[in-house]
Amino acid sequence: MTNVRGPKTGPLRAVFRGREPVPVPGRRPRVVGLDPRGGEPPALPHTRPHQAFLGRVIDYLCADAGVRQFVDWGCPVPGTAERVHTASPDASVVHVAPSGAAGMLSGAGTSVLSADGSGSDTLLRRLSTSGLVDFDEPVAVLMTRSFPADGPPVGIGDLHALMRGGGYLALASPEPRPVVERALSPFQPIEPGVADIEWWPYPDEDVSGQGTGILAGLGRRAPERGGETHRWR
C-alpha cells in the first residue's frame, strides 16, 4: 500500500499510545449510512475492537494529521465525540444521524445533522450548506458502519470531490479485502492499507493471534492546489 502521509501528517505515532477505549454507555444511538435505501442496520459486532480502532484513528488524525473537524457518519460506536475531544478539545464533531437520535448525541462541541433517508446526494448537499463543516479545511469522515458486499457505501466519489481542503475517510466491513479496498477508493490508503480492525495500523502479517474478521482502513484525500474546484450548488 502507498504511504500518503506526506510532510504535514508525519508518522503514525499517536496510535501506539495504548490508551483505554471510552466506556460504552448503557444505550447506543440508532445509526444511518450513506445508503439511500434507508432502513435500520443490524447491530454492530465487535463493539470494543471497533471502538479501539476508532480511538487509534482519532488519535492519529488529531496529533499527527492536525485534523480539527470530524463527521461521525452513521454513529456506529458510542463515545466517538468524547474520544475526539479528549485528543483535541477544540475540535468540532458533527453526527449524521436520524432525527430521533439528536437528543442522545447532542452535547458540548458537537452538532447533529438529522438524516431522513433521502439519499447520499441530499445528505452531502445539506452537510455542505449547513455551515457545520468547512470543506476548504481538512475534515475526517468516520464512515465505519459495516456494509455488505452487494451494498457498499454510495456517494464516496462525491464526498471525495467535496473535500476541497483535503481530509480522511475511515471505513470498516467484514467483507473480503478487495471489496473494502474498492469501497475506500478514490481515497489513497494510509499504510498499512486495509487490515483487521483489531490490528490496524499493523500489517496483518506482523501480528500474531486471532483477529475479528472485520477489515478496516483509513484513506487520505489530498487538498486541491488551484484549478477547478467542486462545489455543491
Backbone hydrogen bonds in HBPLUS format (Angstrom, degrees):
<---DONOR---> <-ACCEPTOR-->    atom                        ^
c    i                          cat <-CA-CA->   ^        H-A-AA   ^      H-
h    n   atom  resd res      DA  || num        DHA   H-A  angle D-A-AA Bond
n    s   type  num  typ     dist DA aas  dist angle  dist       angle   num
A0013-ARG N   A0011-PRO O   2.87 MM   2  5.61 127.7  2.15 110.2  94.2     1
A0016-PHE N   A0013-ARG O   3.20 MM   3  6.00 171.2  2.20 125.4 128.2     2
A0017-ARG N   A0014-ALA O   3.35 MM   3  5.77 157.0  2.40 122.1 120.5     3
A0038-GLY N   A0035-ASP O   3.29 MM   3  6.10 171.4  2.30 121.7 124.1     4
A0050-HIS N   A0046-HIS O   3.06 MM   4  6.17 158.3  2.11 153.9 160.8     5
A0051-GLN N   A0047-THR O   2.74 MM   4  5.93 153.6  1.81 150.9 159.1     6
A0052-ALA N   A0048-ARG O   2.85 MM   4  6.07 155.4  1.91 151.4 157.8     7
A0053-PHE N   A0049-PRO O   2.91 MM   4  6.11 152.7  1.98 143.6 150.8     8
A0054-LEU N   A0050-HIS O   2.99 MM   4  6.30 164.7  2.01 151.6 154.9     9
A0055-GLY N   A0051-GLN O   2.97 MM   4  6.22 147.7  2.08 140.5 150.0    10
A0056-ARG N   A0052-ALA O   3.00 MM   4  6.33 153.4  2.07 148.9 154.7    11
A0057-VAL N   A0053-PHE O   2.95 MM   4  6.25 161.5  1.99 155.1 160.5    12
A0058-ILE N   A0054-LEU O   2.82 MM   4  5.96 165.9  1.84 151.5 155.5    13
A0059-ASP N   A0055-GLY O   2.92 MM   4  6.06 161.8  1.96 147.5 152.6    14
A0060-TYR N   A0056-ARG O   3.07 MM   4  6.23 162.2  2.10 146.0 150.5    15
A0061-LEU N   A0057-VAL O   2.90 MM   4  6.13 167.7  1.92 156.0 159.6    16
A0062-CYS N   A0058-ILE O   2.91 MM   4  6.02 157.5  1.96 152.7 158.2    17
A0063-ALA N   A0059-ASP O   2.88 MM   4  5.84 167.5  1.90 150.9 154.9    18
A0064-ASP N   A0060-TYR O   2.83 MM   4  5.24 152.0  1.91 137.0 146.5    19
A0065-ALA N   A0060-TYR O   3.11 MM   5  6.49 146.1  2.23 150.0 155.4    20
A0067-VAL N   A0061-LEU O   2.88 MM   6  5.50 163.3  1.91 152.3 149.9    21
A0092-SER N   A0068-ARG O   3.01 MM  24  6.30 162.9  2.04 147.1 146.4    22
A0140-ALA N   A0069-GLN O   2.92 MM  71  6.25 166.5  1.94 150.5 154.0    23
A0070-PHE N   A0092-SER O   2.94 MM  22  6.16 148.7  2.04 147.3 157.5    24
A0094-VAL N   A0070-PHE O   2.88 MM  24  6.28 155.4  1.94 152.4 160.4    25
A0071-VAL N   A0140-ALA O   2.79 MM  69  6.19 154.9  1.85 161.0 166.2    26
A0142-LEU N   A0071-VAL O   2.84 MM  71  6.10 166.5  1.86 161.3 165.4    27
A0072-ASP N   A0094-VAL O   2.79 MM  22  6.04 149.5  1.88 147.8 158.1    28
A0096-VAL N   A0072-ASP O   3.17 MM  24  6.25 166.8  2.18 137.7 138.0    29
A0073-TRP N   A0142-LEU O   3.07 MM  69  5.74 130.7  2.33 123.0 137.0    30
A0074-GLY N   A0096-VAL O   3.31 MM  22  5.94 154.1  2.38 146.6 152.4    31
A0083-ARG N   A0079-GLY O   3.02 MM   4  6.23 151.9  2.10 147.7 155.0    32
A0084-VAL N   A0080-THR O   3.00 MM   4  6.33 157.4  2.06 152.7 158.8    33
A0085-HIS N   A0081-ALA O   3.00 MM   4  6.26 163.1  2.03 151.8 155.6    34
A0086-THR N   A0082-GLU O   2.94 MM   4  6.11 136.4  2.13 140.5 152.4    35
A0087-ALA N   A0083-ARG O   3.08 MM   4  6.32 156.6  2.14 147.8 153.0    36
A0088-SER N   A0084-VAL O   2.75 MM   4  5.90 151.3  1.83 149.8 159.6    37
A0091-ALA N   A0088-SER O   3.01 MM   3  5.52 169.2  2.02 124.3 127.0    38
A0093-VAL N   A0109-GLY O   3.32 MM  16  6.54 147.4  2.43 152.3 160.0    39
A0111-SER N   A0093-VAL O   2.87 MM  18  6.35 141.7  2.02 151.2 162.9    40
A0095-HIS N   A0111-SER O   2.78 MM  16  6.17 167.2  1.80 158.1 158.5    41
A0113-LEU N   A0095-HIS O   2.75 MM  18  6.07 169.8  1.76 172.2 175.6    42
A0097-ALA N   A0113-LEU O   3.16 MM  16  6.34 153.2  2.23 143.8 151.9    43
A0115-ALA N   A0097-ALA O   2.74 MM  18  5.42 143.8  1.86 125.0 133.3    44
A0101-ALA N   A0098-PRO O   2.97 MM   3  5.62 160.1  2.01 120.0 126.2    45
A0102-ALA N   A0099-SER O   3.22 MM   3  5.48 167.4  2.24 112.4 116.2    46
A0104-MET N   A0101-ALA O   3.08 MM   3  5.42 126.6  2.38 106.7 120.1    47
A0105-LEU N   A0101-ALA O   3.16 MM   4  6.30 137.7  2.35 151.4 163.6    48
A0105-LEU N   A0102-ALA O   3.22 MM   3  5.27 133.8  2.45  97.3 109.5    49
A0106-SER N   A0102-ALA O   2.99 MM   4  5.91 149.6  2.09 157.3 161.8    50
A0110-THR N   A0107-GLY O   3.11 MM   3  5.42 156.6  2.16 135.6 131.3    51
A0123-LEU N   A0119-GLY O   3.11 MM   4  6.35 161.3  2.15 149.8 155.7    52
A0124-LEU N   A0120-SER O   2.85 MM   4  5.98 164.2  1.88 154.5 158.0    53
A0125-ARG N   A0121-ASP O   2.98 MM   4  6.13 154.7  2.04 143.5 151.1    54
A0126-ARG N   A0122-THR O   2.90 MM   4  6.11 159.7  1.94 150.3 155.4    55
A0127-LEU N   A0123-LEU O   2.89 MM   4  6.09 155.8  1.95 146.2 153.4    56
A0128-SER N   A0124-LEU O   2.89 MM   4  6.05 152.5  1.97 145.9 153.1    57
A0129-THR N   A0125-ARG O   2.99 MM   4  6.17 149.0  2.09 146.4 154.3    58
A0130-SER N   A0126-ARG O   2.92 MM   4  5.68 120.9  2.27 143.2 154.5    59
A0137-GLU N   A0134-ASP O   3.07 MM   3  5.70 161.2  2.11 118.1 121.9    60
A0165-GLY N   A0135-PHE O   2.76 MM  30  5.72 151.0  1.84 151.9 148.9    61
A0139-VAL N   A0166-GLY O   3.26 MM  27  6.81 140.6  2.42 130.9 137.9    62
A0168-TYR N   A0139-VAL O   3.03 MM  29  6.50 149.7  2.13 139.0 146.0    63
A0141-VAL N   A0168-TYR O   2.87 MM  27  6.20 164.7  1.90 151.0 153.6    64
A0170-ALA N   A0141-VAL O   3.00 MM  29  6.42 159.8  2.04 162.8 167.1    65
A0143-MET N   A0170-ALA O   3.00 MM  27  5.76 140.3  2.16 150.8 156.3    66
A0151-GLY N   A0148-PRO O   3.06 MM   3  5.21 162.1  2.09 108.7 113.5    67
A0159-LEU N   A0155-GLY O   2.93 MM   4  6.19 153.1  2.00 146.9 155.1    68
A0160-HIS N   A0156-ILE O   2.87 MM   4  6.09 157.8  1.92 148.9 154.4    69
A0161-ALA N   A0157-GLY O   3.07 MM   4  6.35 156.8  2.12 145.2 150.7    70
A0162-LEU N   A0158-ASP O   2.94 MM   4  6.14 146.1  2.06 143.8 153.5    71
A0163-MET N   A0159-LEU O   3.18 MM   4  6.40 137.9  2.37 147.9 157.2    72
A0164-ARG N   A0162-LEU O   2.86 MM   2  5.64 133.8  2.07 109.0  94.6    73
A0166-GLY N   A0163-MET O   3.07 MM   3  5.30 160.8  2.10 111.4 115.6    74
A0224-GLU N   A0164-ARG O   2.99 MM  60  5.68 170.4  2.00 166.1 165.3    75
A0167-GLY N   A0221-ARG O   2.92 MM  54  5.15 145.2  2.04 144.5 145.5    76
A0221-ARG N   A0167-GLY O   2.75 MM  54  5.15 166.4  1.77 149.5 148.7    77
A0169-LEU N   A0219-GLY O   2.88 MM  50  5.19 152.2  1.96 142.2 149.3    78
A0219-GLY N   A0169-LEU O   2.82 MM  50  5.19 168.5  1.84 153.6 156.6    79
A0171-LEU N   A0217-GLY O   3.06 MM  46  5.62 161.6  2.09 156.9 162.2    80
A0217-GLY N   A0171-LEU O   3.09 MM  46  5.62 154.7  2.15 148.7 151.1    81
A0173-SER N   A0215-LEU O   2.82 MM  42  5.41 154.8  1.89 155.5 163.7    82
A0215-LEU N   A0173-SER O   2.75 MM  42  5.41 152.4  1.82 150.6 146.6    83
A0179-VAL N   A0176-PRO O   2.99 MM   3  5.51 126.3  2.29 113.9 127.2    84
A0180-VAL N   A0176-PRO O   3.22 MM   4  6.61 159.0  2.27 154.5 160.7    85
A0181-GLU N   A0177-ARG O   2.89 MM   4  6.06 164.2  1.91 162.3 167.2    86
A0182-ARG N   A0178-PRO O   2.96 MM   4  6.06 155.1  2.02 140.4 146.9    87
A0183-ALA N   A0179-VAL O   3.02 MM   4  6.23 155.9  2.08 144.7 151.6    88
A0184-LEU N   A0180-VAL O   3.03 MM   4  6.24 144.3  2.16 144.0 153.1    89
A0185-SER N   A0182-ARG O   3.26 MM   3  5.39 135.9  2.46  98.6 109.8    90
A0187-PHE N   A0184-LEU O   3.15 MM   3  5.96 143.8  2.29 132.7 132.8    91
A0188-GLN N   A0220-ARG O   3.00 MM  32  5.09 162.3  2.04 147.1 141.4    92
A0220-ARG N   A0188-GLN O   2.69 MM  32  5.09 159.3  1.73 138.8 142.4    93
A0190-ILE N   A0218-LEU O   2.81 MM  28  5.71 169.7  1.82 168.5 164.8    94
A0193-GLY N   A0190-ILE O   2.75 MM   3  5.49 154.4  1.82 132.3 133.5    95
A0195-ALA N   A0216-ALA O   2.99 MM  21  5.62 159.3  2.04 157.3 159.8    96
A0216-ALA N   A0195-ALA O   2.80 MM  21  5.62 157.7  1.85 153.3 158.3    97
A0199-TRP N   A0196-ASP O   2.90 MM   3  5.38 140.9  2.05 113.0 123.9    98
A0200-TRP N   A0196-ASP O   2.93 MM   4  6.00 153.5  2.00 167.1 175.5    99
A0197-ILE N   A0214-ILE O   2.72 MM  17  5.69 161.2  1.75 166.2 163.6   100
A0202-TYR N   A0199-TRP O   2.88 MM   3  5.51 162.6  1.91 133.6 131.3   101
A0206-ASP N   A0203-PRO O   2.93 MM   3  5.46 157.4  1.99 118.1 125.5   102
A0207-VAL N   A0204-ASP O   3.23 MM   3  5.64 169.7  2.24 117.2 118.9   103
